């Protein structure tokens, strides 16, 4: 079992987690929970994920934590001896980045590379730095970048996350490139933003021009200032108007201009500890407005006031945005 866990299984696991905190949980609840775990390997993976997040962010009373952990371990021994298929189950690691990487669909090797990156940020962190040539680089939350300046070129490697770049002139006239999992961006006197997630790279150009070359097909396209495009390993997307959100996060504000709700919630989730999800049924709702990244609770209240959605809080660290 690997890859991104479904929203439904995560929500179910979170509800079971809350129910099991009763002191003690009823026998009926425990039996029903074990039956739910039996139904699918993904249920077990979702439970492991919720349990890990819960332990890290909202520790239980010792006896409750031991009860839930012991019940899972006993059930796990029974299941593993009976069903060898569970050997392929990905048990989410103790590291925060590994856990979030699996949920968000990011390949684990890239997260490991991120630990060794020249520049990186964690949850709710941003970073600004000036590179050797005077180029300004900003990293959004949960991002990792390597910088490789050689005689032939100036190169950034975005492992995951989101960056804003304001390039400096280079005395040696070395080209400035940014590599992602989907392709290469070659910039010319530019200010631009790059975001990489779930097999997609999005480019916003604010000044100058940037050439895109996809890694798989070699397809090319030059974007001018005021344009944006999302592309995959093999295909370019449609040219659209650049999003203010691509650089507004530097000021700790997310400017949404017809932004899909799911994309907005995913961005907010990188600026708060715990789980923040969005029901896929409403993920394409368009959102307009300014949302503070340094006060995500207020941002969620603004969302609920502006859209036909509700913010469901199973615990202080497990929140979902659902249809009202």
Residue pairs with C-beta under 8 A, 6 or more apart in sequence:
1 41
1 42
1 44
1 45
1 86
1 88
1 89
1 90
2 88
2 90
2 102
3 102
3 105
4 102
4 103
4 104
4 105
4 198
5 42
5 45
5 46
5 49
5 102
5 103
6 42
6 46
7 277
7 278
7 279
7 280
7 320
9 40
9 42
9 43
9 45
9 46
10 46
10 49
10 50
10 103
10 275
10 277
11 277
11 320
12 36
12 43
12 46
13 43
13 46
13 47
13 49
13 50
14 50
14 275
14 314
14 315
14 318
15 314
16 33
16 36
16 47
16 50
17 47
17 50
17 51
17 54
17 68
17 314
17 315
17 318
18 314
18 315
19 25
19 29
19 33
20 29
20 30
20 33
20 64
20 67
20 68
20 71
21 60
21 64
21 68
22 29
23 61
23 63
23 64
24 67
25 33
25 67
30 71
33 71
34 71
34 75
36 43
37 43
37 44
37 47
37 72
37 75
37 79
38 79
41 85
41 86
41 88
41 89
44 76
44 79
44 86
44 89
45 89
45 90
45 91
45 92
47 72
48 91
48 92
49 92
49 99
49 102
49 103
50 275
50 318
51 68
51 69
51 72
52 92
52 94
52 99
53 99
53 274
53 275
53 317
53 318
54 60
54 315
54 317
54 318
55 65
56 96
57 273
57 274
57 317
58 315
58 316
58 317
59 65
60 68
79 86
80 86
80 87
90 102
92 98
92 99
92 102
93 99
96 122
96 123
97 111
97 114
97 115
97 122
97 142
98 108
98 111
100 106
100 123
100 142
101 107
101 108
101 110
101 111
101 160
102 108
103 275
104 197
104 198
104 266
105 197
105 198
105 199
106 160
106 197
106 198
107 181
110 159
110 160
110 181
111 159
111 160
113 144
113 159
114 120
114 144
114 159
114 160
115 144
117 144
117 145
117 146
117 159
118 145
118 146
118 147
119 127
119 129
119 137
119 139
119 144
119 145
119 146
119 147
120 127
120 139
120 143
120 144
120 145
121 127
121 139
121 140
121 141
121 142
121 143
121 144
121 161
122 141
122 142
123 141
123 142
123 270
123 271
123 272
123 273
124 141
124 270
124 271
124 272
124 273
125 141
126 138
126 139
126 140
126 141
126 249
126 250
126 252
127 138
127 139
128 136
128 137
128 138
128 139
128 250
129 136
129 137
129 139
130 136
130 137
131 137
131 147
131 149
131 154
131 168
132 147
132 149
133 149
133 154
133 168
133 170
134 168
134 169
135 154
135 165
135 166
135 167
135 168
135 176
136 165
136 166
136 168
137 145
137 147
137 156
137 163
137 164
137 165
137 166
138 163
138 164
138 165
138 250
139 145
139 161
139 162
139 163
140 161
140 162
140 163
140 164
140 195
140 249
140 270
141 161
141 270
141 271
141 293
142 160
142 161
142 270
143 158
143 160
143 161
143 162
143 163
144 158
144 159
144 160
144 161
145 156
145 157
145 158
145 159
145 161
145 163
146 156
146 157
146 159
147 155
147 156
148 155
148 156
148 157
149 155
149 174
150 174
151 172
151 174
152 174
153 174
153 175
153 176
153 177
154 170
154 174
154 175
154 176
154 177
155 176
155 177
155 178
155 179
156 163
156 165
156 177
156 178
156 179
157 178
157 179
158 178
158 179
158 180
158 194
158 196
160 196
160 197
161 195
161 196
161 270
162 193
162 194
162 195
162 196
162 246
162 249
163 178
163 193
163 194
163 195
164 191
164 192
164 193
164 246
164 247
164 249
164 250
165 178
165 187
165 190
165 191
165 192
165 193
165 194
166 190
166 191
167 176
167 187
167 189
167 190
167 191
167 208
169 189
170 176
175 186
176 186
176 187
176 188
176 190
177 184
177 185
177 186
177 187
178 184
178 185
178 187
178 194
179 185
180 194
180 196
180 201
181 196
181 199
181 201
181 215
181 233
182 196
182 199
182 200
182 201
182 214
182 215
182 231
182 232
182 233
183 201
183 212
183 213
183 214
183 215
183 216
183 231
183 233
184 212
184 213
184 215
185 192
185 194
185 203
185 210
185 211
185 212
185 213
186 210
186 211
186 213
187 208
187 209
187 210
188 208
188 209
188 210
188 211
189 207
189 208
189 209
190 205
190 206
190 207
190 208
190 209
190 210
190 225
191 205
191 206
191 207
191 208
191 247
192 203
192 204
192 205
192 206
192 207
192 208
192 210
193 203
193 204
193 206
193 246
193 247
194 201
194 202
194 203
195 201
195 202
195 246
196 202
197 266
199 232
199 233
200 230
200 231
200 232
201 230
201 231
201 232
202 228
202 229
202 230
202 246
203 210
203 212
203 223
203 228
203 229
203 230
203 231
204 227
204 228
204 242
204 243
204 246
204 247
205 223
205 224
205 225
205 226
205 227
205 228
205 242
206 225
206 226
206 242
206 246
206 247
207 225
208 225
209 222
209 223
209 224
209 225
210 222
210 223
211 220
211 221
211 222
211 223
212 220
212 221
212 222
212 223
212 229
212 231
212 236
213 219
213 220
214 220
214 231
214 232
214 233
214 234
214 235
214 236
215 233
216 232
216 233
216 234
217 233
217 234
217 235
219 234
219 235
219 236
221 229
221 236
221 239
223 229
223 239
225 242
226 241
226 242
227 239
227 240
227 241
227 242
228 239
228 240
228 241
228 242
228 243
228 246
229 236
229 237
229 238
229 239
229 240
230 237
231 237
243 255
243 257
243 259
244 255
244 257
245 254
245 255
245 256
245 257
245 259
245 267
248 254
248 255
248 290
249 267
249 293
252 292
252 293
252 294
253 290
253 291
253 292
253 293
254 264
254 267
254 268
254 290
254 291
254 292
254 293
254 299
255 290
256 264
256 287
256 288
256 289
256 290
256 291
257 288
258 286
258 287
258 288
259 286
259 287
259 288
260 283
260 284
260 285
260 286
260 287
261 278
261 282
261 283
261 284
261 285
261 286
261 287
261 303
261 307
261 309
261 321
262 278
262 280
262 282
262 283
262 284
264 287
264 291
264 303
265 276
265 277
265 278
265 283
265 321
266 278
267 293
268 276
268 291
268 293
268 296
268 299
268 300
269 275
269 276
269 277
271 293
271 294
271 296
272 296
273 317
274 316
274 317
274 318
274 319
275 317
275 318
275 319
275 320
276 296
276 319
276 320
276 321
277 319
277 320
277 321
278 320
278 321
279 320
279 321
279 322
279 323
281 323
282 309
282 321
282 322
282 323
285 307
285 309
287 303
287 306
287 307
288 306
289 302
289 306
291 299
291 302
291 303
292 298
292 299
293 299
300 311
300 319
300 321
301 311
303 309
303 311
303 321
304 310
304 311
304 324
308 323
308 324
309 321
309 322
309 323
309 324
310 321
310 322
310 323
310 324
311 319
311 320
311 321
312 319
312 320
312 321
312 322
313 319
314 320
